[in-house]
Amino acid sequence: MNFNPSLSIYENLGGESTLRKLVEAFYPRVQAEPLLGPLFPEDITPVMDKQFMFLSQFFGGPSLYSDQYGHPMMRARHLPFPVTEERAEAWLSCMAAALHEIGVEDPLQAVILQRLSGPAHHFINTPS
Ligand code: HEM
């Protein structure tokens, strides 16, 4: 999939509808992943909505999350959950698989995973 570095990730993805598809492909994988699934509530819909809103702004699109919830403070929001190195890697693997499933390939896939890798590792708050 082409990547135009002068555009945002949000624009490279093709905007809202692709981002929605990505989130919908991502969470079933998270739920099925033994390291991650038990951390999440059974009703995943509110988490999906928040992730859609967050990634929209994180990827350079509309600031949906901050408009509704204020400053993201994402590391703090993850503190109640034991995020280990293994869970961060599992989270990124689910994202890689979801990107592949919806047809996002390199170089765009690599750019997106690199962009998410920083926060994923930054959220680690528990030794393995
Ligand atoms: C590193 C591994 C990660 C783990 C184990 C993890 C786990 C979780 C869990 C358990 C929740 C709470 C679900 C609930 O509401 O009960 C959550 C919420 C959320 N996570 Fe993560 N997460 C990870 C990485 C990330 C990354 C890299 C991002 C984005 C860059 C992210 C964005 C979010 C967002 C936007 C929410 C919703 C926050 C809210 O409640 O407003 N997470 N995550």
py3Dmol code that shows the C-alpha trace and the ligand (Angstrom):
import py3Dmol

protein = """\
ATOM      1  CA  MET A   1       0.000   0.000   0.000  1.00  0.00           C
ATOM      2  CA  ASN A   2       1.432   3.372  -0.973  1.00  0.00           C
ATOM      3  CA  PHE A   3       2.593   5.823   1.641  1.00  0.00           C
ATOM      4  CA  ASN A   4       2.720   9.533   0.967  1.00  0.00           C
ATOM      5  CA  PRO A   5       4.944  11.044   3.679  1.00  0.00           C
ATOM      6  CA  SER A   6       3.527  14.530   3.118  1.00  0.00           C
ATOM      7  CA  LEU A   7       0.094  13.323   4.247  1.00  0.00           C
ATOM      8  CA  SER A   8      -1.006  12.131   7.692  1.00  0.00           C
ATOM      9  CA  ILE A   9      -1.378   8.448   8.506  1.00  0.00           C
ATOM     10  CA  TYR A  10      -5.117   9.137   8.769  1.00  0.00           C
ATOM     11  CA  GLU A  11      -5.164  10.430   5.194  1.00  0.00           C
ATOM     12  CA  ASN A  12      -2.895   7.633   3.959  1.00  0.00           C
ATOM     13  CA  LEU A  13      -5.337   5.103   5.376  1.00  0.00           C
ATOM     14  CA  GLY A  14      -8.219   6.771   3.589  1.00  0.00           C
ATOM     15  CA  GLY A  15      -9.875   8.321   6.620  1.00  0.00           C
ATOM     16  CA  GLU A  16     -12.724   7.378   8.916  1.00  0.00           C
ATOM     17  CA  SER A  17     -14.124   4.286   7.188  1.00  0.00           C
ATOM     18  CA  THR A  18     -10.775   2.461   7.000  1.00  0.00           C
ATOM     19  CA  LEU A  19      -9.957   3.375  10.585  1.00  0.00           C
ATOM     20  CA  ARG A  20     -13.309   1.979  11.679  1.00  0.00           C
ATOM     21  CA  LYS A  21     -12.533  -1.261   9.785  1.00  0.00           C
ATOM     22  CA  LEU A  22      -9.124  -1.446  11.452  1.00  0.00           C
ATOM     23  CA  VAL A  23     -10.590  -1.177  14.947  1.00  0.00           C
ATOM     24  CA  GLU A  24     -13.240  -3.785  14.074  1.00  0.00           C
ATOM     25  CA  ALA A  25     -10.544  -6.184  12.837  1.00  0.00           C
ATOM     26  CA  PHE A  26      -8.291  -5.470  15.842  1.00  0.00           C
ATOM     27  CA  TYR A  27     -10.494  -6.112  18.891  1.00  0.00           C
ATOM     28  CA  PRO A  28     -11.667  -9.656  18.068  1.00  0.00           C
ATOM     29  CA  ARG A  29      -7.962 -10.545  17.850  1.00  0.00           C
ATOM     30  CA  VAL A  30      -7.263  -8.843  21.173  1.00  0.00           C
ATOM     31  CA  GLN A  31     -10.151 -10.745  22.776  1.00  0.00           C
ATOM     32  CA  ALA A  32      -8.871 -14.048  21.371  1.00  0.00           C
ATOM     33  CA  GLU A  33      -5.280 -13.418  22.498  1.00  0.00           C
ATOM     34  CA  PRO A  34      -4.756 -15.194  25.855  1.00  0.00           C
ATOM     35  CA  LEU A  35      -2.389 -12.496  27.198  1.00  0.00           C
ATOM     36  CA  LEU A  36      -4.777  -9.655  26.375  1.00  0.00           C
ATOM     37  CA  GLY A  37      -8.358 -10.924  26.278  1.00  0.00           C
ATOM     38  CA  PRO A  38      -8.818 -11.285  30.076  1.00  0.00           C
ATOM     39  CA  LEU A  39      -7.908  -7.600  30.626  1.00  0.00           C
ATOM     40  CA  PHE A  40     -10.858  -6.375  28.576  1.00  0.00           C
ATOM     41  CA  PRO A  41     -14.568  -6.169  29.408  1.00  0.00           C
ATOM     42  CA  GLU A  42     -16.981  -8.603  27.747  1.00  0.00           C
ATOM     43  CA  ASP A  43     -18.766  -5.738  26.030  1.00  0.00           C
ATOM     44  CA  ILE A  44     -15.953  -4.452  23.854  1.00  0.00           C
ATOM     45  CA  THR A  45     -18.055  -1.867  21.956  1.00  0.00           C
ATOM     46  CA  PRO A  46     -17.244   1.132  24.207  1.00  0.00           C
ATOM     47  CA  VAL A  47     -13.514   0.293  24.023  1.00  0.00           C
ATOM     48  CA  MET A  48     -13.728   0.081  20.231  1.00  0.00           C
ATOM     49  CA  ASP A  49     -15.431   3.465  20.057  1.00  0.00           C
ATOM     50  CA  LYS A  50     -12.796   5.092  22.263  1.00  0.00           C
ATOM     51  CA  GLN A  51      -9.955   3.501  20.304  1.00  0.00           C
ATOM     52  CA  PHE A  52     -11.490   4.717  17.029  1.00  0.00           C
ATOM     53  CA  MET A  53     -11.684   8.249  18.448  1.00  0.00           C
ATOM     54  CA  PHE A  54      -8.155   8.092  19.870  1.00  0.00           C
ATOM     55  CA  LEU A  55      -6.486   6.682  16.750  1.00  0.00           C
ATOM     56  CA  SER A  56      -8.286   9.249  14.612  1.00  0.00           C
ATOM     57  CA  GLN A  57      -6.391  12.040  16.366  1.00  0.00           C
ATOM     58  CA  PHE A  58      -3.205  10.048  16.978  1.00  0.00           C
ATOM     59  CA  PHE A  59      -2.942   9.443  13.217  1.00  0.00           C
ATOM     60  CA  GLY A  60      -3.488  13.120  12.391  1.00  0.00           C
ATOM     61  CA  GLY A  61      -7.251  13.152  11.795  1.00  0.00           C
ATOM     62  CA  PRO A  62     -10.027  14.903  13.757  1.00  0.00           C
ATOM     63  CA  SER A  63      -9.384  15.248  17.525  1.00  0.00           C
ATOM     64  CA  LEU A  64     -12.447  13.164  18.430  1.00  0.00           C
ATOM     65  CA  TYR A  65     -11.049  11.662  21.634  1.00  0.00           C
ATOM     66  CA  SER A  66      -9.837  14.902  23.251  1.00  0.00           C
ATOM     67  CA  ASP A  67     -13.012  16.713  22.223  1.00  0.00           C
ATOM     68  CA  GLN A  68     -15.025  14.213  24.264  1.00  0.00           C
ATOM     69  CA  TYR A  69     -12.693  13.026  27.043  1.00  0.00           C
ATOM     70  CA  GLY A  70     -10.082  15.781  27.446  1.00  0.00           C
ATOM     71  CA  HIS A  71      -6.349  15.152  27.569  1.00  0.00           C
ATOM     72  CA  PRO A  72      -5.721  11.489  26.632  1.00  0.00           C
ATOM     73  CA  MET A  73      -3.166  10.757  29.425  1.00  0.00           C
ATOM     74  CA  MET A  74      -2.949   7.303  27.884  1.00  0.00           C
ATOM     75  CA  ARG A  75      -0.182   5.920  30.057  1.00  0.00           C
ATOM     76  CA  ALA A  76      -2.135   6.892  33.172  1.00  0.00           C
ATOM     77  CA  ARG A  77      -5.303   5.338  31.768  1.00  0.00           C
ATOM     78  CA  HIS A  78      -3.432   2.046  31.392  1.00  0.00           C
ATOM     79  CA  LEU A  79      -2.047   2.026  34.949  1.00  0.00           C
ATOM     80  CA  PRO A  80      -4.939  -0.012  36.380  1.00  0.00           C
ATOM     81  CA  PHE A  81      -3.948  -2.835  33.983  1.00  0.00           C
ATOM     82  CA  PRO A  82      -0.717  -4.868  34.248  1.00  0.00           C
ATOM     83  CA  VAL A  83       0.972  -4.041  30.920  1.00  0.00           C
ATOM     84  CA  THR A  84       4.074  -6.211  30.476  1.00  0.00           C
ATOM     85  CA  GLU A  85       6.596  -6.312  27.615  1.00  0.00           C
ATOM     86  CA  GLU A  86       4.876  -9.502  26.365  1.00  0.00           C
ATOM     87  CA  ARG A  87       1.474  -7.809  26.395  1.00  0.00           C
ATOM     88  CA  ALA A  88       2.852  -4.808  24.496  1.00  0.00           C
ATOM     89  CA  GLU A  89       4.288  -7.161  21.833  1.00  0.00           C
ATOM     90  CA  ALA A  90       1.010  -9.114  21.698  1.00  0.00           C
ATOM     91  CA  TRP A  91      -0.940  -5.860  21.278  1.00  0.00           C
ATOM     92  CA  LEU A  92       1.325  -4.827  18.368  1.00  0.00           C
ATOM     93  CA  SER A  93       1.025  -8.308  16.790  1.00  0.00           C
ATOM     94  CA  CYS A  94      -2.768  -8.070  16.892  1.00  0.00           C
ATOM     95  CA  MET A  95      -2.492  -4.665  15.235  1.00  0.00           C
ATOM     96  CA  ALA A  96      -0.161  -6.039  12.525  1.00  0.00           C
ATOM     97  CA  ALA A  97      -2.622  -8.865  11.818  1.00  0.00           C
ATOM     98  CA  ALA A  98      -5.581  -6.461  11.726  1.00  0.00           C
ATOM     99  CA  LEU A  99      -3.750  -4.157   9.298  1.00  0.00           C
ATOM    100  CA  HIS A 100      -2.986  -7.134   7.073  1.00  0.00           C
ATOM    101  CA  GLU A 101      -6.593  -8.344   7.266  1.00  0.00           C
ATOM    102  CA  ILE A 102      -7.981  -5.028   5.986  1.00  0.00           C
ATOM    103  CA  GLY A 103      -5.387  -4.858   3.208  1.00  0.00           C
ATOM    104  CA  VAL A 104      -2.885  -2.347   4.629  1.00  0.00           C
ATOM    105  CA  GLU A 105       0.554  -3.554   3.552  1.00  0.00           C
ATOM    106  CA  ASP A 106       4.076  -2.120   3.668  1.00  0.00           C
ATOM    107  CA  PRO A 107       5.268   0.571   3.580  1.00  0.00           C
ATOM    108  CA  LEU A 108       2.145   2.040   5.234  1.00  0.00           C
ATOM    109  CA  GLN A 109       1.792  -0.939   7.597  1.00  0.00           C
ATOM    110  CA  ALA A 110       5.394  -0.504   8.805  1.00  0.00           C
ATOM    111  CA  VAL A 111       4.906   3.235   9.336  1.00  0.00           C
ATOM    112  CA  ILE A 112       1.783   2.627  11.425  1.00  0.00           C
ATOM    113  CA  LEU A 113       3.368  -0.115  13.544  1.00  0.00           C
ATOM    114  CA  GLN A 114       6.404   2.046  14.171  1.00  0.00           C
ATOM    115  CA  ARG A 115       4.146   4.923  15.248  1.00  0.00           C
ATOM    116  CA  LEU A 116       2.312   2.638  17.711  1.00  0.00           C
ATOM    117  CA  SER A 117       5.397   0.879  19.008  1.00  0.00           C
ATOM    118  CA  GLY A 118       6.518   3.931  21.046  1.00  0.00           C
ATOM    119  CA  PRO A 119       3.307   4.272  23.062  1.00  0.00           C
ATOM    120  CA  ALA A 120       2.885   0.484  23.413  1.00  0.00           C
ATOM    121  CA  HIS A 121       6.299   0.220  25.087  1.00  0.00           C
ATOM    122  CA  HIS A 122       5.782   3.432  27.028  1.00  0.00           C
ATOM    123  CA  PHE A 123       2.627   1.905  28.607  1.00  0.00           C
ATOM    124  CA  ILE A 124       4.601  -1.004  30.109  1.00  0.00           C
ATOM    125  CA  ASN A 125       4.075  -0.663  33.852  1.00  0.00           C
ATOM    126  CA  THR A 126       4.672  -4.195  35.181  1.00  0.00           C
ATOM    127  CA  PRO A 127       7.766  -6.444  35.053  1.00  0.00           C
ATOM    128  CA  SER A 128       7.375  -9.706  33.117  1.00  0.00           C
TER     129      SER A 128
END
"""
ligand_1 = """\
43
HEM
C 0.743 -2.155 25.333
C -0.260 -3.016 25.402
C -1.666 -2.543 25.715
C -2.528 -3.153 26.560
C -2.278 -4.440 27.339
C -3.740 -2.345 26.591
C -4.858 -2.629 27.360
C -5.929 -1.791 27.529
C -7.012 -2.026 28.455
C -7.145 -3.233 29.362
C -7.871 -0.991 28.341
C -9.143 -0.749 29.142
C -10.359 -1.378 28.594
C -11.539 -0.973 29.465
O -12.108 0.101 29.241
O -11.843 -1.727 30.400
C -7.321 -0.093 27.340
C -7.912 1.083 26.944
C -7.451 1.847 25.917
N -6.281 1.689 25.221
Fe -4.926 0.226 25.519
N -3.572 -1.277 25.764
C -2.332 -1.355 25.206
C -1.790 -0.467 24.295
C -2.450 0.596 23.756
C -1.911 1.459 22.732
C -0.528 1.299 22.086
C -2.869 2.385 22.475
C -2.853 3.525 21.508
C -1.744 4.100 21.046
C -3.992 2.131 23.351
C -5.157 2.859 23.406
C -6.188 2.661 24.292
C -7.364 3.517 24.370
C -7.664 4.739 23.508
C -8.155 3.014 25.398
C -9.473 3.587 25.920
C -9.113 4.599 27.011
C -10.325 5.167 27.721
O -10.897 4.461 28.577
O -10.706 6.311 27.441
N -3.701 1.038 24.107
N -6.144 -0.609 26.865
"""
view = py3Dmol.view(width=600, height=400)
view.addModel(protein, "pdb")
view.setStyle({"model": 0}, {"cartoon": {"style": "trace"}})
view.addModel(ligand_1, "xyz")
view.setStyle({"model": 1}, {"stick": {}})
view.zoomTo()
view.show()
